[in-house]
Amino acid sequence: RECYLPVFEPADSTEAKEVARMALELSERWRQPVMLRTTTIIGHSSSAVTLGEIPGRTRKGAFPRDPKRWTNLPQNARRMRHELLERFAVIQKAVEAVEFNSVSGSGYIGFIDSGASYPVLAEALEEAAAGDRARVLKIGTPFPLPEKMVAGFLEKCKRVLVVEELEPFVEEQVEARA
């Protein structure tokens, strides 16, 4: 959390292309580095991906000298920290509308899911015919979490299970807010 680096996490290899495109666009808009988090299962999977139109670039790559922006010396640090916090407040609001964060299903049993475990959870719920008893919050931005979406989801559920691959990153954030 201390680096304030937004994290995007696709659920499958097809979604990875769209998430990467959106993450790059948002990175440029926010003037902020972002991280695309993929796990082993995403890296080792494959699927048919339609590229669509590839946008042309009209600008040339350049790295203009701007020490006030790129050099975190004491004379710049306080201002840069303030700018970072302002930028991250904008990012926090923006992730609420990211299409890869979504709620589906109904019922009082909730599942919060992030990343590659989503397709597995969706299949398991379909096999169990649990659609009318289970509500799923799919997280595509594990950091920052879409806090309003999470809060609204938790209000509608009596019990919640967080499903994610590897570390309990989302789970710890949800617990901290509950």
MODELLER restraints for C-alpha pairs under 7 A, 6 or more apart:
rsr = mdl.restraints
at = mdl.atoms
rsr.add(forms.Gaussian(group=physical.xy_distance, feature=features.Distance(at['CA:4:A'], at['CA:88:A']), mean=6.91, stdev=0.5))
rsr.add(forms.Gaussian(group=physical.xy_distance, feature=features.Distance(at['CA:5:A'], at['CA:33:A']), mean=6.68, stdev=0.5))
rsr.add(forms.Gaussian(group=physical.xy_distance, feature=features.Distance(at['CA:5:A'], at['CA:34:A']), mean=5.69, stdev=0.5))
rsr.add(forms.Gaussian(group=physical.xy_distance, feature=features.Distance(at['CA:5:A'], at['CA:35:A']), mean=6.84, stdev=0.5))
rsr.add(forms.Gaussian(group=physical.xy_distance, feature=features.Distance(at['CA:6:A'], at['CA:34:A']), mean=5.05, stdev=0.5))
rsr.add(forms.Gaussian(group=physical.xy_distance, feature=features.Distance(at['CA:6:A'], at['CA:35:A']), mean=6.20, stdev=0.5))
rsr.add(forms.Gaussian(group=physical.xy_distance, feature=features.Distance(at['CA:6:A'], at['CA:143:A']), mean=5.39, stdev=0.5))
rsr.add(forms.Gaussian(group=physical.xy_distance, feature=features.Distance(at['CA:6:A'], at['CA:144:A']), mean=6.03, stdev=0.5))
rsr.add(forms.Gaussian(group=physical.xy_distance, feature=features.Distance(at['CA:7:A'], at['CA:34:A']), mean=6.02, stdev=0.5))
rsr.add(forms.Gaussian(group=physical.xy_distance, feature=features.Distance(at['CA:7:A'], at['CA:35:A']), mean=4.74, stdev=0.5))
rsr.add(forms.Gaussian(group=physical.xy_distance, feature=features.Distance(at['CA:7:A'], at['CA:36:A']), mean=5.94, stdev=0.5))
rsr.add(forms.Gaussian(group=physical.xy_distance, feature=features.Distance(at['CA:7:A'], at['CA:37:A']), mean=6.55, stdev=0.5))
rsr.add(forms.Gaussian(group=physical.xy_distance, feature=features.Distance(at['CA:7:A'], at['CA:141:A']), mean=5.66, stdev=0.5))
rsr.add(forms.Gaussian(group=physical.xy_distance, feature=features.Distance(at['CA:7:A'], at['CA:142:A']), mean=6.01, stdev=0.5))
rsr.add(forms.Gaussian(group=physical.xy_distance, feature=features.Distance(at['CA:7:A'], at['CA:143:A']), mean=5.03, stdev=0.5))
rsr.add(forms.Gaussian(group=physical.xy_distance, feature=features.Distance(at['CA:8:A'], at['CA:19:A']), mean=6.93, stdev=0.5))
rsr.add(forms.Gaussian(group=physical.xy_distance, feature=features.Distance(at['CA:8:A'], at['CA:23:A']), mean=6.91, stdev=0.5))
rsr.add(forms.Gaussian(group=physical.xy_distance, feature=features.Distance(at['CA:8:A'], at['CA:35:A']), mean=6.15, stdev=0.5))
rsr.add(forms.Gaussian(group=physical.xy_distance, feature=features.Distance(at['CA:8:A'], at['CA:36:A']), mean=4.93, stdev=0.5))
rsr.add(forms.Gaussian(group=physical.xy_distance, feature=features.Distance(at['CA:8:A'], at['CA:37:A']), mean=5.98, stdev=0.5))
rsr.add(forms.Gaussian(group=physical.xy_distance, feature=features.Distance(at['CA:8:A'], at['CA:140:A']), mean=5.76, stdev=0.5))
rsr.add(forms.Gaussian(group=physical.xy_distance, feature=features.Distance(at['CA:8:A'], at['CA:141:A']), mean=4.61, stdev=0.5))
rsr.add(forms.Gaussian(group=physical.xy_distance, feature=features.Distance(at['CA:8:A'], at['CA:142:A']), mean=6.58, stdev=0.5))
rsr.add(forms.Gaussian(group=physical.xy_distance, feature=features.Distance(at['CA:9:A'], at['CA:36:A']), mean=5.97, stdev=0.5))
rsr.add(forms.Gaussian(group=physical.xy_distance, feature=features.Distance(at['CA:9:A'], at['CA:37:A']), mean=4.98, stdev=0.5))
rsr.add(forms.Gaussian(group=physical.xy_distance, feature=features.Distance(at['CA:9:A'], at['CA:38:A']), mean=6.18, stdev=0.5))
rsr.add(forms.Gaussian(group=physical.xy_distance, feature=features.Distance(at['CA:9:A'], at['CA:115:A']), mean=5.32, stdev=0.5))
rsr.add(forms.Gaussian(group=physical.xy_distance, feature=features.Distance(at['CA:9:A'], at['CA:140:A']), mean=5.10, stdev=0.5))
rsr.add(forms.Gaussian(group=physical.xy_distance, feature=features.Distance(at['CA:9:A'], at['CA:141:A']), mean=6.06, stdev=0.5))
rsr.add(forms.Gaussian(group=physical.xy_distance, feature=features.Distance(at['CA:9:A'], at['CA:142:A']), mean=6.95, stdev=0.5))
rsr.add(forms.Gaussian(group=physical.xy_distance, feature=features.Distance(at['CA:10:A'], at['CA:16:A']), mean=4.95, stdev=0.5))
rsr.add(forms.Gaussian(group=physical.xy_distance, feature=features.Distance(at['CA:10:A'], at['CA:19:A']), mean=6.15, stdev=0.5))
rsr.add(forms.Gaussian(group=physical.xy_distance, feature=features.Distance(at['CA:10:A'], at['CA:38:A']), mean=6.90, stdev=0.5))
rsr.add(forms.Gaussian(group=physical.xy_distance, feature=features.Distance(at['CA:10:A'], at['CA:115:A']), mean=5.26, stdev=0.5))
rsr.add(forms.Gaussian(group=physical.xy_distance, feature=features.Distance(at['CA:10:A'], at['CA:116:A']), mean=6.85, stdev=0.5))
rsr.add(forms.Gaussian(group=physical.xy_distance, feature=features.Distance(at['CA:10:A'], at['CA:140:A']), mean=6.10, stdev=0.5))
rsr.add(forms.Gaussian(group=physical.xy_distance, feature=features.Distance(at['CA:11:A'], at['CA:115:A']), mean=4.23, stdev=0.5))
rsr.add(forms.Gaussian(group=physical.xy_distance, feature=features.Distance(at['CA:11:A'], at['CA:116:A']), mean=4.30, stdev=0.5))
rsr.add(forms.Gaussian(group=physical.xy_distance, feature=features.Distance(at['CA:11:A'], at['CA:117:A']), mean=6.99, stdev=0.5))
rsr.add(forms.Gaussian(group=physical.xy_distance, feature=features.Distance(at['CA:11:A'], at['CA:118:A']), mean=5.96, stdev=0.5))
rsr.add(forms.Gaussian(group=physical.xy_distance, feature=features.Distance(at['CA:11:A'], at['CA:119:A']), mean=6.92, stdev=0.5))
rsr.add(forms.Gaussian(group=physical.xy_distance, feature=features.Distance(at['CA:12:A'], at['CA:42:A']), mean=5.84, stdev=0.5))
rsr.add(forms.Gaussian(group=physical.xy_distance, feature=features.Distance(at['CA:12:A'], at['CA:116:A']), mean=5.80, stdev=0.5))
rsr.add(forms.Gaussian(group=physical.xy_distance, feature=features.Distance(at['CA:13:A'], at['CA:42:A']), mean=5.67, stdev=0.5))
rsr.add(forms.Gaussian(group=physical.xy_distance, feature=features.Distance(at['CA:13:A'], at['CA:45:A']), mean=6.42, stdev=0.5))
rsr.add(forms.Gaussian(group=physical.xy_distance, feature=features.Distance(at['CA:13:A'], at['CA:46:A']), mean=6.00, stdev=0.5))
rsr.add(forms.Gaussian(group=physical.xy_distance, feature=features.Distance(at['CA:13:A'], at['CA:47:A']), mean=6.32, stdev=0.5))
rsr.add(forms.Gaussian(group=physical.xy_distance, feature=features.Distance(at['CA:14:A'], at['CA:47:A']), mean=6.27, stdev=0.5))
rsr.add(forms.Gaussian(group=physical.xy_distance, feature=features.Distance(at['CA:14:A'], at['CA:49:A']), mean=5.78, stdev=0.5))
rsr.add(forms.Gaussian(group=physical.xy_distance, feature=features.Distance(at['CA:20:A'], at['CA:36:A']), mean=6.73, stdev=0.5))
rsr.add(forms.Gaussian(group=physical.xy_distance, feature=features.Distance(at['CA:23:A'], at['CA:34:A']), mean=6.75, stdev=0.5))
rsr.add(forms.Gaussian(group=physical.xy_distance, feature=features.Distance(at['CA:27:A'], at['CA:33:A']), mean=5.66, stdev=0.5))
rsr.add(forms.Gaussian(group=physical.xy_distance, feature=features.Distance(at['CA:27:A'], at['CA:34:A']), mean=6.01, stdev=0.5))
rsr.add(forms.Gaussian(group=physical.xy_distance, feature=features.Distance(at['CA:30:A'], at['CA:87:A']), mean=6.99, stdev=0.5))
rsr.add(forms.Gaussian(group=physical.xy_distance, feature=features.Distance(at['CA:41:A'], at['CA:116:A']), mean=6.84, stdev=0.5))
rsr.add(forms.Gaussian(group=physical.xy_distance, feature=features.Distance(at['CA:42:A'], at['CA:116:A']), mean=6.61, stdev=0.5))
rsr.add(forms.Gaussian(group=physical.xy_distance, feature=features.Distance(at['CA:68:A'], at['CA:76:A']), mean=6.14, stdev=0.5))
rsr.add(forms.Gaussian(group=physical.xy_distance, feature=features.Distance(at['CA:92:A'], at['CA:144:A']), mean=6.09, stdev=0.5))
rsr.add(forms.Gaussian(group=physical.xy_distance, feature=features.Distance(at['CA:95:A'], at['CA:141:A']), mean=6.90, stdev=0.5))
rsr.add(forms.Gaussian(group=physical.xy_distance, feature=features.Distance(at['CA:95:A'], at['CA:146:A']), mean=5.60, stdev=0.5))
rsr.add(forms.Gaussian(group=physical.xy_distance, feature=features.Distance(at['CA:96:A'], at['CA:146:A']), mean=4.81, stdev=0.5))
rsr.add(forms.Gaussian(group=physical.xy_distance, feature=features.Distance(at['CA:96:A'], at['CA:149:A']), mean=6.64, stdev=0.5))
rsr.add(forms.Gaussian(group=physical.xy_distance, feature=features.Distance(at['CA:100:A'], at['CA:139:A']), mean=6.68, stdev=0.5))
rsr.add(forms.Gaussian(group=physical.xy_distance, feature=features.Distance(at['CA:100:A'], at['CA:140:A']), mean=4.76, stdev=0.5))
rsr.add(forms.Gaussian(group=physical.xy_distance, feature=features.Distance(at['CA:101:A'], at['CA:138:A']), mean=5.43, stdev=0.5))
rsr.add(forms.Gaussian(group=physical.xy_distance, feature=features.Distance(at['CA:101:A'], at['CA:139:A']), mean=4.73, stdev=0.5))
rsr.add(forms.Gaussian(group=physical.xy_distance, feature=features.Distance(at['CA:101:A'], at['CA:140:A']), mean=5.08, stdev=0.5))
rsr.add(forms.Gaussian(group=physical.xy_distance, feature=features.Distance(at['CA:101:A'], at['CA:141:A']), mean=6.90, stdev=0.5))
rsr.add(forms.Gaussian(group=physical.xy_distance, feature=features.Distance(at['CA:102:A'], at['CA:137:A']), mean=5.78, stdev=0.5))
rsr.add(forms.Gaussian(group=physical.xy_distance, feature=features.Distance(at['CA:102:A'], at['CA:138:A']), mean=5.24, stdev=0.5))
rsr.add(forms.Gaussian(group=physical.xy_distance, feature=features.Distance(at['CA:102:A'], at['CA:139:A']), mean=6.90, stdev=0.5))
rsr.add(forms.Gaussian(group=physical.xy_distance, feature=features.Distance(at['CA:103:A'], at['CA:136:A']), mean=5.57, stdev=0.5))
rsr.add(forms.Gaussian(group=physical.xy_distance, feature=features.Distance(at['CA:103:A'], at['CA:137:A']), mean=4.49, stdev=0.5))
rsr.add(forms.Gaussian(group=physical.xy_distance, feature=features.Distance(at['CA:103:A'], at['CA:138:A']), mean=6.24, stdev=0.5))
rsr.add(forms.Gaussian(group=physical.xy_distance, feature=features.Distance(at['CA:104:A'], at['CA:135:A']), mean=5.81, stdev=0.5))
rsr.add(forms.Gaussian(group=physical.xy_distance, feature=features.Distance(at['CA:104:A'], at['CA:136:A']), mean=5.26, stdev=0.5))
rsr.add(forms.Gaussian(group=physical.xy_distance, feature=features.Distance(at['CA:104:A'], at['CA:137:A']), mean=6.66, stdev=0.5))
rsr.add(forms.Gaussian(group=physical.xy_distance, feature=features.Distance(at['CA:105:A'], at['CA:131:A']), mean=5.63, stdev=0.5))
rsr.add(forms.Gaussian(group=physical.xy_distance, feature=features.Distance(at['CA:105:A'], at['CA:132:A']), mean=6.51, stdev=0.5))
rsr.add(forms.Gaussian(group=physical.xy_distance, feature=features.Distance(at['CA:105:A'], at['CA:134:A']), mean=5.96, stdev=0.5))
rsr.add(forms.Gaussian(group=physical.xy_distance, feature=features.Distance(at['CA:105:A'], at['CA:135:A']), mean=4.41, stdev=0.5))
rsr.add(forms.Gaussian(group=physical.xy_distance, feature=features.Distance(at['CA:105:A'], at['CA:136:A']), mean=6.16, stdev=0.5))
rsr.add(forms.Gaussian(group=physical.xy_distance, feature=features.Distance(at['CA:106:A'], at['CA:131:A']), mean=6.75, stdev=0.5))
rsr.add(forms.Gaussian(group=physical.xy_distance, feature=features.Distance(at['CA:106:A'], at['CA:132:A']), mean=5.40, stdev=0.5))
rsr.add(forms.Gaussian(group=physical.xy_distance, feature=features.Distance(at['CA:106:A'], at['CA:133:A']), mean=6.05, stdev=0.5))
rsr.add(forms.Gaussian(group=physical.xy_distance, feature=features.Distance(at['CA:106:A'], at['CA:134:A']), mean=5.53, stdev=0.5))
rsr.add(forms.Gaussian(group=physical.xy_distance, feature=features.Distance(at['CA:106:A'], at['CA:135:A']), mean=4.64, stdev=0.5))
rsr.add(forms.Gaussian(group=physical.xy_distance, feature=features.Distance(at['CA:107:A'], at['CA:132:A']), mean=5.70, stdev=0.5))
rsr.add(forms.Gaussian(group=physical.xy_distance, feature=features.Distance(at['CA:107:A'], at['CA:133:A']), mean=4.16, stdev=0.5))
rsr.add(forms.Gaussian(group=physical.xy_distance, feature=features.Distance(at['CA:107:A'], at['CA:134:A']), mean=4.93, stdev=0.5))
rsr.add(forms.Gaussian(group=physical.xy_distance, feature=features.Distance(at['CA:107:A'], at['CA:135:A']), mean=5.70, stdev=0.5))
rsr.add(forms.Gaussian(group=physical.xy_distance, feature=features.Distance(at['CA:108:A'], at['CA:133:A']), mean=6.33, stdev=0.5))
rsr.add(forms.Gaussian(group=physical.xy_distance, feature=features.Distance(at['CA:108:A'], at['CA:134:A']), mean=6.39, stdev=0.5))
rsr.add(forms.Gaussian(group=physical.xy_distance, feature=features.Distance(at['CA:108:A'], at['CA:135:A']), mean=6.93, stdev=0.5))
rsr.add(forms.Gaussian(group=physical.xy_distance, feature=features.Distance(at['CA:108:A'], at['CA:156:A']), mean=6.31, stdev=0.5))
rsr.add(forms.Gaussian(group=physical.xy_distance, feature=features.Distance(at['CA:108:A'], at['CA:157:A']), mean=4.30, stdev=0.5))
rsr.add(forms.Gaussian(group=physical.xy_distance, feature=features.Distance(at['CA:108:A'], at['CA:158:A']), mean=5.33, stdev=0.5))
rsr.add(forms.Gaussian(group=physical.xy_distance, feature=features.Distance(at['CA:108:A'], at['CA:159:A']), mean=6.87, stdev=0.5))
rsr.add(forms.Gaussian(group=physical.xy_distance, feature=features.Distance(at['CA:109:A'], at['CA:133:A']), mean=6.25, stdev=0.5))
rsr.add(forms.Gaussian(group=physical.xy_distance, feature=features.Distance(at['CA:109:A'], at['CA:134:A']), mean=4.87, stdev=0.5))
rsr.add(forms.Gaussian(group=physical.xy_distance, feature=features.Distance(at['CA:109:A'], at['CA:135:A']), mean=6.14, stdev=0.5))
rsr.add(forms.Gaussian(group=physical.xy_distance, feature=features.Distance(at['CA:109:A'], at['CA:157:A']), mean=5.53, stdev=0.5))
rsr.add(forms.Gaussian(group=physical.xy_distance, feature=features.Distance(at['CA:109:A'], at['CA:158:A']), mean=6.08, stdev=0.5))
rsr.add(forms.Gaussian(group=physical.xy_distance, feature=features.Distance(at['CA:109:A'], at['CA:159:A']), mean=5.17, stdev=0.5))
rsr.add(forms.Gaussian(group=physical.xy_distance, feature=features.Distance(at['CA:109:A'], at['CA:160:A']), mean=6.07, stdev=0.5))
rsr.add(forms.Gaussian(group=physical.xy_distance, feature=features.Distance(at['CA:110:A'], at['CA:134:A']), mean=5.69, stdev=0.5))
rsr.add(forms.Gaussian(group=physical.xy_distance, feature=features.Distance(at['CA:110:A'], at['CA:135:A']), mean=4.76, stdev=0.5))
rsr.add(forms.Gaussian(group=physical.xy_distance, feature=features.Distance(at['CA:110:A'], at['CA:136:A']), mean=5.77, stdev=0.5))
rsr.add(forms.Gaussian(group=physical.xy_distance, feature=features.Distance(at['CA:110:A'], at['CA:157:A']), mean=5.57, stdev=0.5))
rsr.add(forms.Gaussian(group=physical.xy_distance, feature=features.Distance(at['CA:110:A'], at['CA:159:A']), mean=5.99, stdev=0.5))
rsr.add(forms.Gaussian(group=physical.xy_distance, feature=features.Distance(at['CA:110:A'], at['CA:160:A']), mean=4.45, stdev=0.5))
rsr.add(forms.Gaussian(group=physical.xy_distance, feature=features.Distance(at['CA:110:A'], at['CA:161:A']), mean=6.32, stdev=0.5))
rsr.add(forms.Gaussian(group=physical.xy_distance, feature=features.Distance(at['CA:111:A'], at['CA:135:A']), mean=6.24, stdev=0.5))
rsr.add(forms.Gaussian(group=physical.xy_distance, feature=features.Distance(at['CA:111:A'], at['CA:136:A']), mean=4.75, stdev=0.5))
rsr.add(forms.Gaussian(group=physical.xy_distance, feature=features.Distance(at['CA:111:A'], at['CA:137:A']), mean=6.19, stdev=0.5))
rsr.add(forms.Gaussian(group=physical.xy_distance, feature=features.Distance(at['CA:111:A'], at['CA:160:A']), mean=5.52, stdev=0.5))
rsr.add(forms.Gaussian(group=physical.xy_distance, feature=features.Distance(at['CA:111:A'], at['CA:161:A']), mean=4.92, stdev=0.5))
rsr.add(forms.Gaussian(group=physical.xy_distance, feature=features.Distance(at['CA:111:A'], at['CA:162:A']), mean=5.70, stdev=0.5))
rsr.add(forms.Gaussian(group=physical.xy_distance, feature=features.Distance(at['CA:111:A'], at['CA:163:A']), mean=6.90, stdev=0.5))
rsr.add(forms.Gaussian(group=physical.xy_distance, feature=features.Distance(at['CA:112:A'], at['CA:136:A']), mean=5.82, stdev=0.5))
rsr.add(forms.Gaussian(group=physical.xy_distance, feature=features.Distance(at['CA:112:A'], at['CA:137:A']), mean=4.68, stdev=0.5))
rsr.add(forms.Gaussian(group=physical.xy_distance, feature=features.Distance(at['CA:112:A'], at['CA:138:A']), mean=6.09, stdev=0.5))
rsr.add(forms.Gaussian(group=physical.xy_distance, feature=features.Distance(at['CA:112:A'], at['CA:161:A']), mean=6.28, stdev=0.5))
rsr.add(forms.Gaussian(group=physical.xy_distance, feature=features.Distance(at['CA:112:A'], at['CA:162:A']), mean=4.64, stdev=0.5))
rsr.add(forms.Gaussian(group=physical.xy_distance, feature=features.Distance(at['CA:112:A'], at['CA:163:A']), mean=6.09, stdev=0.5))
rsr.add(forms.Gaussian(group=physical.xy_distance, feature=features.Distance(at['CA:113:A'], at['CA:137:A']), mean=6.11, stdev=0.5))
rsr.add(forms.Gaussian(group=physical.xy_distance, feature=features.Distance(at['CA:113:A'], at['CA:138:A']), mean=4.96, stdev=0.5))
rsr.add(forms.Gaussian(group=physical.xy_distance, feature=features.Distance(at['CA:113:A'], at['CA:139:A']), mean=5.86, stdev=0.5))
rsr.add(forms.Gaussian(group=physical.xy_distance, feature=features.Distance(at['CA:113:A'], at['CA:162:A']), mean=5.87, stdev=0.5))
rsr.add(forms.Gaussian(group=physical.xy_distance, feature=features.Distance(at['CA:113:A'], at['CA:163:A']), mean=4.84, stdev=0.5))
rsr.add(forms.Gaussian(group=physical.xy_distance, feature=features.Distance(at['CA:113:A'], at['CA:164:A']), mean=5.81, stdev=0.5))
rsr.add(forms.Gaussian(group=physical.xy_distance, feature=features.Distance(at['CA:114:A'], at['CA:138:A']), mean=5.92, stdev=0.5))
rsr.add(forms.Gaussian(group=physical.xy_distance, feature=features.Distance(at['CA:114:A'], at['CA:139:A']), mean=4.74, stdev=0.5))
rsr.add(forms.Gaussian(group=physical.xy_distance, feature=features.Distance(at['CA:114:A'], at['CA:140:A']), mean=6.26, stdev=0.5))
rsr.add(forms.Gaussian(group=physical.xy_distance, feature=features.Distance(at['CA:114:A'], at['CA:142:A']), mean=6.95, stdev=0.5))
rsr.add(forms.Gaussian(group=physical.xy_distance, feature=features.Distance(at['CA:114:A'], at['CA:163:A']), mean=6.82, stdev=0.5))
rsr.add(forms.Gaussian(group=physical.xy_distance, feature=features.Distance(at['CA:114:A'], at['CA:164:A']), mean=5.34, stdev=0.5))
rsr.add(forms.Gaussian(group=physical.xy_distance, feature=features.Distance(at['CA:115:A'], at['CA:140:A']), mean=6.69, stdev=0.5))
rsr.add(forms.Gaussian(group=physical.xy_distance, feature=features.Distance(at['CA:115:A'], at['CA:164:A']), mean=6.66, stdev=0.5))
rsr.add(forms.Gaussian(group=physical.xy_distance, feature=features.Distance(at['CA:116:A'], at['CA:165:A']), mean=6.88, stdev=0.5))
rsr.add(forms.Gaussian(group=physical.xy_distance, feature=features.Distance(at['CA:117:A'], at['CA:163:A']), mean=6.73, stdev=0.5))
rsr.add(forms.Gaussian(group=physical.xy_distance, feature=features.Distance(at['CA:117:A'], at['CA:164:A']), mean=5.70, stdev=0.5))
rsr.add(forms.Gaussian(group=physical.xy_distance, feature=features.Distance(at['CA:117:A'], at['CA:165:A']), mean=6.15, stdev=0.5))
rsr.add(forms.Gaussian(group=physical.xy_distance, feature=features.Distance(at['CA:125:A'], at['CA:131:A']), mean=6.66, stdev=0.5))
rsr.add(forms.Gaussian(group=physical.xy_distance, feature=features.Distance(at['CA:142:A'], at['CA:170:A']), mean=6.03, stdev=0.5))
rsr.add(forms.Gaussian(group=physical.xy_distance, feature=features.Distance(at['CA:162:A'], at['CA:171:A']), mean=5.74, stdev=0.5))
